[in-house]
Amino acid sequence: MDKPCQLFGAAFPTIGREVCSIGRHLASRCAAISTALAGVSDVIIRQVMDRYGIDVDRLDSSLRKMILGLDGEMRMEKVGGGQSNPTFFLTYDNRNLVLRKKPSGAVLDSAHAIEREYRVQAALEQSALPVPPMLILHEQCDVLDTPFYVMERLAGRVFSDCSLRDVPSEERRALYLSMADTLAVLHDVDWRAIGLSDYGKPNDYFGRQLRRWDRQWRDTTGSAPNTRSMIETLIDWLRANMPIDEDDTTIAHGDFRLGNLMFHPTEPRVIAVLDWELSTLGHPLADLAYSALPWRTAPSEYGGILGLDHQKLGIPSESEYLARYEAARGKPVKVRPFHFAFALFRLAVIFEGIAARARSGSATSGDALEVGALGPAFARRALEAAGL
């Protein structure tokens, strides 16, 4: 008899025997149900993976040849969402891995370039910037229906809430300052020395970006007249106010924000920078201004912290965050209204594009309509940053 049953039976002999008998019966039934559900779960998992062009058995077999020493059954879980590259956790008895692949079906040649993601992270392993260890890049479509890469899965914390309400208040300031320090480390990387001289075009970053997002905006249909007017005003202002004395080129992450950083499980320090899909050679102030947008957007605007009591929350001010970055780089840094306005303008165009795809029924994310509705809000914030 089980130990709990012995103790309960000693206290209440008659009831104890009945309760423990029922307990053993239920445990037996639960084990049978669990076994049955495991079979159903396996079928569901395979059906889900089929949607992403994944033959689970073929992938498992291939990975065991590419990564020697994998033990036990492969467990696979879809993680994340939105419009990005499909990402999966792969769990073996002795290894925790992450797989990222291109979306199935037709995509633009320059979009979802997981080969570039792998390349930049593999190169950065030579630097002081923390990134997950890269394991394999498979560029053929003989295992999955698209190219993919696999990296180690690190143990850490990722925060989607910029107010960090689930974190002790005394830790929040340190988390944000570690974010600033990490961005400075990225921008100090010698991109030529680690083999990334051809990773993008140096110089005229904002000019090229503005032309790109202008074209993207021209291809977006169905926006409200007021939104169109705001974005057209922004484009004109950005063209007229583009800095002409900035010639600094670094690796630009393109989406450097709190939610794309992994922090140590118990310490307030970054252990990995994630999601390099938009990375290129670019201007460091584009990343810096973008990373500081939570101070300029409300909680309802994609989770900003504008209007919250930063001192009470233990979160540094925007100026303190920017000063920390400047100190970490060891040289003067001047973020101008242009940089903030451009970062907000880019997001406004992205959100308007998502809304257009939602209206046409081609959006891949279930919350596309909700996210797309943020376009006008970010256009207004961009006008505020520009002083318009």
TIZA-272943 format. One record per residue (C-alpha): residue number from 0; residue in one letter; x, z, y. Coordinates in Angstrom, 3 decimals. Each point is the difference from the previous one (the first is absolute). Layout:
N
NUM|A|X|Z|Y
...
REM end
This chain:
388
0|M|0.000|0.000|0.000
1|D|1.182|-0.733|3.549
2|K|1.400|2.928|2.019
3|P|-2.866|-0.073|2.588
4|C|-2.516|0.056|-2.840
5|Q|1.733|2.995|-1.602
6|L|-0.105|1.976|3.262
7|F|-3.614|-0.931|0.815
8|G|-1.098|0.671|-3.608
9|A|1.599|3.439|0.005
10|A|-1.998|1.008|3.047
11|F|-3.305|-1.636|-1.015
12|P|0.104|-0.581|-3.790
13|T|-3.303|-1.827|-0.511
14|I|-0.116|-1.982|3.238
15|G|3.720|-0.664|-0.215
16|R|-0.306|-1.761|-3.371
17|E|-2.858|-2.183|1.292
18|V|1.713|-0.898|3.284
19|C|3.275|-0.861|-1.698
20|S|-1.795|-2.063|-2.637
21|I|-1.785|-1.930|2.755
22|G|3.277|-0.358|1.873
23|R|1.782|-1.487|-3.015
24|H|-2.940|-2.380|-0.579
25|L|0.073|-1.139|3.628
26|A|3.761|-0.432|-0.105
27|S|-0.366|-2.195|-3.065
28|R|-2.720|-2.067|1.659
29|C|2.040|-0.289|3.229
30|A|3.004|-1.228|-1.961
31|A|-2.151|-2.675|-1.637
32|I|-1.508|-1.009|3.340
33|S|3.457|-0.053|1.586
34|T|1.252|-2.329|-2.715
35|A|-2.973|-2.303|0.495
36|L|0.396|0.021|3.779
37|A|3.693|-0.781|-0.336
38|G|-0.967|-3.222|-1.742
39|V|-2.553|-0.832|2.691
40|S|2.517|0.879|2.721
41|D|2.567|-2.331|-1.539
42|V|-2.524|-2.855|0.045
43|I|-0.886|0.709|3.653
44|I|3.672|0.135|1.004
45|R|0.663|-3.334|-1.663
46|Q|-3.011|-1.561|1.710
47|V|1.203|1.283|3.377
48|M|3.532|-1.274|-0.603
49|D|-1.356|-3.392|-1.067
50|R|-1.418|-0.340|3.514
51|Y|3.530|0.268|1.363
52|G|1.464|-2.513|-2.439
53|I|1.599|2.672|-2.195
54|D|0.202|-0.212|-3.776
55|V|0.803|3.661|-0.730
56|D|1.552|-0.587|-3.421
57|R|2.188|-2.886|1.178
58|L|1.155|1.966|3.034
59|D|0.865|3.035|-2.120
60|S|1.925|-2.093|-2.498
61|S|1.937|-1.781|2.747
62|L|0.867|3.179|1.863
63|R|1.452|1.582|-3.138
64|K|2.430|-2.924|-0.173
65|M|0.858|0.104|3.708
66|I|0.291|3.798|0.337
67|L|1.614|1.473|-3.075
68|G|-0.994|3.389|-1.367
69|L|-3.684|0.149|0.986
70|D|-1.721|2.506|-2.303
71|G|-3.648|0.508|-0.880
72|E|-3.143|-1.877|0.926
73|M|-0.201|-1.713|3.390
74|R|-2.725|1.381|2.256
75|M|-0.998|-2.168|2.950
76|E|-1.883|0.952|3.158
77|K|-0.973|-2.090|3.039
78|V|0.908|1.731|3.243
79|G|-0.663|-0.712|3.654
80|G|-2.296|-2.653|1.343
81|G|-0.552|-2.158|3.050
82|Q|1.515|-3.408|0.553
83|S|3.526|0.664|-1.265
84|N|1.831|-0.853|-3.216
85|P|-1.688|1.543|-3.069
86|T|1.896|3.124|-1.051
87|F|-0.082|1.882|-3.308
88|F|1.429|3.196|-1.447
89|L|1.568|-0.514|-3.434
90|T|0.549|3.218|-1.942
91|Y|2.046|0.351|-3.189
92|D|0.915|3.233|-1.717
93|N|3.453|-0.076|1.600
94|R|-0.354|-2.217|3.100
95|N|-2.324|-0.228|2.999
96|L|-0.001|-3.485|1.533
97|V|-1.775|-2.015|2.699
98|L|-0.856|-3.701|-0.326
99|R|-0.890|-2.241|2.948
100|K|-1.168|-3.592|-0.403
101|K|-1.387|-2.786|2.104
102|P|-3.797|-0.321|0.093
103|S|-1.424|-2.395|-2.560
104|G|-1.115|-3.400|1.214
105|A|1.125|-2.103|2.927
106|V|1.912|1.733|2.800
107|L|1.940|-1.296|2.992
108|D|3.644|-0.751|-0.781
109|S|1.221|2.584|2.516
110|A|-2.531|2.684|-0.984
111|H|0.306|2.757|-2.603
112|A|3.702|-0.782|-0.497
113|I|0.846|2.688|-2.535
114|E|3.376|-1.691|-0.494
115|R|0.890|0.961|3.585
116|E|-1.280|3.544|-0.572
117|Y|2.271|0.379|-2.994
118|R|2.961|-1.587|1.744
119|V|-0.072|2.199|3.103
120|Q|-0.443|3.217|-1.967
121|A|2.746|-0.905|-2.467
122|A|2.316|-0.733|2.925
123|L|-0.919|3.266|1.722
124|E|1.039|1.973|-3.074
125|Q|3.535|-0.560|1.352
126|S|-0.916|1.770|3.257
127|A|-0.909|3.522|1.088
128|L|-3.704|-0.882|0.174
129|P|-2.045|1.529|-2.850
130|V|-1.840|-2.612|-2.081
131|P|-1.286|0.039|-3.595
132|P|2.548|-1.326|-2.539
133|M|-0.761|-3.639|-0.858
134|L|0.055|-0.879|-3.707
135|I|-1.090|-3.589|-0.651
136|L|-1.268|-3.055|1.865
137|H|-1.759|-2.546|-2.208
138|E|-0.644|-3.216|1.912
139|Q|-1.564|-2.027|-2.836
140|C|-3.688|0.022|-0.927
141|D|0.496|0.344|-3.753
142|V|-0.686|3.767|-0.167
143|L|-2.648|0.352|2.714
144|D|-1.790|-2.755|1.882
145|T|2.259|0.607|3.031
146|P|3.535|1.239|0.673
147|F|0.400|3.801|0.057
148|Y|2.569|2.722|0.364
149|V|0.379|3.490|-1.438
150|M|1.551|3.042|1.643
151|E|0.388|3.671|-0.828
152|R|-2.926|2.222|0.923
153|L|1.186|2.961|2.033
154|A|-1.619|3.430|0.087
155|G|-1.061|0.831|3.526
156|R|-2.778|0.215|2.565
157|V|-1.668|-2.821|1.948
158|F|-2.287|0.937|2.897
159|S|-2.829|-2.232|1.202
160|D|-1.266|2.532|2.557
161|C|2.169|-0.041|3.132
162|S|-1.284|3.436|1.002
163|L|1.561|1.368|-3.214
164|R|-2.824|2.519|-0.389
165|D|0.878|0.637|-3.656
166|V|3.555|0.995|0.947
167|P|0.990|3.442|1.351
168|S|0.165|-0.165|3.796
169|E|3.614|1.177|0.070
170|E|1.010|-3.070|-2.049
171|R|-1.775|-2.723|2.011
172|R|2.496|-0.300|2.837
173|A|2.898|-0.317|-2.444
174|L|-1.801|-2.767|-1.898
175|Y|-0.441|-2.086|3.156
176|L|3.591|0.590|1.114
177|S|1.240|-1.067|-3.441
178|M|-2.067|-3.164|0.466
179|A|1.806|-0.683|3.304
180|D|3.395|0.704|-1.583
181|T|-0.746|-2.355|-2.891
182|L|-1.014|-2.837|2.312
183|A|3.272|0.473|1.893
184|V|1.930|-0.202|-3.288
185|L|-1.751|-3.283|-0.816
186|H|0.833|-1.517|3.368
187|D|3.655|1.052|-0.310
188|V|0.459|-1.837|-3.300
189|D|2.576|-2.808|0.221
190|W|-2.246|-2.775|-1.326
191|R|2.854|-2.481|-0.177
192|A|2.149|2.331|-2.109
193|I|-2.732|0.433|-2.632
194|G|-0.630|-3.735|-0.353
195|L|-3.085|-0.479|2.180
196|S|1.411|-2.395|2.600
197|D|-2.594|-2.606|-0.977
198|Y|-2.933|2.439|-0.328
199|G|-1.471|-1.147|3.322
200|K|0.839|-1.569|3.327
201|P|1.947|2.128|2.463
202|N|-1.065|0.104|3.655
203|D|-3.305|-1.017|1.670
204|Y|-1.915|2.209|-2.433
205|F|-2.896|0.758|2.331
206|G|-0.262|-3.629|1.093
207|R|-0.271|-1.165|-3.603
208|Q|-2.405|2.791|-0.907
209|L|-2.267|-0.666|2.959
210|R|-0.178|-3.698|-0.898
211|R|-0.777|0.891|-3.608
212|W|-2.800|2.434|0.824
213|D|-1.384|-2.334|2.654
214|R|-0.354|-2.683|-2.706
215|Q|-1.573|2.550|-2.319
216|W|-2.494|0.893|2.717
217|R|-0.871|-3.660|0.629
218|D|-0.863|-0.332|-3.694
219|T|-2.338|3.028|0.119
220|T|-3.660|-0.826|0.448
221|G|-3.155|1.960|0.712
222|S|1.403|2.701|2.296
223|A|-2.313|1.450|2.630
224|P|0.349|-1.557|3.498
225|N|1.190|3.290|1.513
226|T|2.689|0.379|-2.678
227|R|1.140|-3.580|0.511
228|S|0.277|0.614|3.723
229|M|2.084|3.166|-0.506
230|I|2.418|-1.649|-2.429
231|E|0.396|-3.101|2.192
232|T|0.822|2.289|2.929
233|L|2.554|1.798|-2.149
234|I|1.720|-3.208|-1.077
235|D|0.381|-1.086|3.608
236|W|1.341|3.425|1.019
237|L|2.462|0.186|-2.917
238|R|1.387|-3.439|0.829
239|A|0.488|0.983|3.636
240|N|1.541|3.401|-0.748
241|M|2.260|-0.718|-2.964
242|P|3.375|1.759|0.501
243|I|2.792|-2.519|0.556
244|D|2.897|2.450|-0.113
245|E|-0.411|1.102|-3.608
246|D|2.275|-1.605|-2.559
247|D|0.276|2.707|-2.676
248|T|-0.505|-1.119|-3.611
249|T|-0.489|2.389|-2.913
250|I|-1.908|0.066|-3.241
251|A|-3.626|0.388|1.085
252|H|-2.326|1.578|-2.540
253|G|-3.135|-1.459|1.585
254|D|-2.346|2.789|-1.161
255|F|1.981|3.191|0.589
256|R|-2.549|2.811|0.095
257|L|-0.597|3.406|-1.541
258|G|-2.042|-1.434|-2.892
259|N|2.893|-2.228|-1.111
260|L|2.444|2.871|-0.367
261|M|0.512|2.249|-3.009
262|F|1.065|3.544|0.745
263|H|1.771|2.491|-2.256
264|P|-2.452|1.994|-2.185
265|T|0.756|3.276|1.790
266|E|2.307|-0.799|2.938
267|P|-0.900|-1.743|3.292
268|R|2.318|-2.983|-0.425
269|V|-0.495|-3.656|-0.876
270|I|1.220|-1.008|-3.458
271|A|-1.185|-3.630|0.021
272|V|-1.270|-2.697|2.359
273|L|-2.731|-2.049|-1.703
274|D|-1.869|-3.327|0.396
275|W|2.488|-2.545|1.371
276|E|-2.397|-2.954|-0.082
277|L|0.284|-0.695|3.755
278|S|3.730|0.675|0.369
279|T|2.400|-2.438|1.680
280|L|2.821|-0.020|2.513
281|G|-1.593|1.039|3.268
282|H|0.067|2.297|2.984
283|P|0.236|3.766|-0.589
284|L|-2.429|0.827|2.810
285|A|-2.746|-1.876|-1.838
286|D|0.289|2.494|-2.855
287|L|0.386|2.978|2.325
288|A|-3.076|-0.774|2.115
289|Y|-2.060|-0.776|-3.095
290|S|1.032|3.270|-1.659
291|A|-1.155|1.921|3.099
292|L|-3.502|-1.526|0.136
293|P|-1.725|3.102|-1.461
294|W|0.549|1.717|3.383
295|R|-1.876|-2.887|1.686
296|T|-2.938|-0.384|-2.392
297|A|-2.866|2.336|-0.861
298|P|-0.708|1.452|-3.462
299|S|-2.840|-2.532|-0.379
300|E|2.438|-2.824|0.745
301|Y|1.859|-0.201|-3.285
302|G|0.911|3.686|-0.013
303|G|1.696|0.516|3.347
304|I|0.630|3.396|1.604
305|L|-0.964|-0.797|3.613
306|G|-2.192|2.786|1.386
307|L|1.114|2.603|-2.548
308|D|1.791|3.185|1.025
309|H|3.531|-0.965|-1.047
310|Q|1.504|3.335|0.957
311|K|-2.556|1.920|-2.040
312|L|0.496|-2.342|-2.946
313|G|3.775|0.346|0.203
314|I|0.466|-3.736|0.568
315|P|2.643|-1.140|2.507
316|S|-1.034|-1.937|3.089
317|E|0.569|-3.739|0.211
318|S|2.843|0.549|2.458
319|E|1.676|2.484|-2.352
320|Y|-0.307|-2.433|-2.895
321|L|1.521|-2.826|2.040
322|A|2.763|2.276|1.288
323|R|0.863|1.020|-3.556
324|Y|0.381|-3.659|-0.977
325|E|2.180|-0.653|3.042
326|A|2.221|2.990|-0.805
327|A|0.323|-1.087|-3.627
328|R|1.126|-3.472|1.065
329|G|2.412|1.413|2.541
330|K|-0.788|-2.515|2.720
331|P|-2.594|-0.457|2.754
332|V|-3.353|-1.311|-1.177
333|K|-2.666|-1.235|2.405
334|V|-3.426|-0.639|-1.471
335|R|-2.083|-1.901|2.540
336|P|-3.753|-0.567|0.371
337|F|0.625|-3.470|-1.436
338|H|1.137|1.421|-3.349
339|F|-3.076|2.201|-0.424
340|A|-2.357|-2.724|1.211
341|F|1.540|-2.499|-2.404
342|A|-0.287|2.380|-2.980
343|L|-3.674|0.665|0.778
344|F|-0.705|-3.692|0.664
345|R|1.435|-0.934|-3.394
346|L|-2.266|2.510|-1.738
347|A|-3.020|-1.223|1.967
348|V|0.634|-3.562|-1.251
349|I|0.500|1.265|-3.563
350|F|-3.267|1.961|0.088
351|E|-1.876|-2.954|1.479
352|G|1.351|-2.166|-2.830
353|I|-1.211|2.518|-2.577
354|A|-3.419|0.045|1.662
355|A|-0.149|-3.806|-0.102
356|R|0.797|-0.008|-3.723
357|A|-2.648|2.679|-0.570
358|R|-2.589|-2.135|1.800
359|S|0.918|-3.013|-2.109
360|G|-0.052|2.020|-3.222
361|S|3.681|-0.622|-0.791
362|A|1.369|3.491|0.741
363|T|1.725|1.739|-2.910
364|S|-0.567|3.568|1.199
365|G|-3.335|1.782|-0.402
366|D|0.297|1.611|3.443
367|A|0.869|-3.253|1.793
368|L|-3.034|0.129|2.306
369|E|0.768|3.580|1.029
370|V|3.696|-0.703|0.548
371|G|-0.709|-3.291|1.745
372|A|-2.193|1.791|2.536
373|L|3.158|1.631|1.384
374|G|1.090|-3.250|1.686
375|P|-1.759|0.646|3.342
376|A|1.190|3.622|0.076
377|F|3.643|-1.015|-0.415
378|A|-0.359|-2.786|2.548
379|R|-1.244|2.598|2.511
380|R|2.900|2.318|-0.867
381|A|2.422|-2.883|0.543
382|L|-1.475|-0.650|3.435
383|E|0.418|3.712|0.791
384|A|3.669|-0.152|-1.066
385|A|0.467|-3.035|2.257
386|G|-1.619|1.827|2.924
387|L|-2.875|-2.499|0.173
REM end
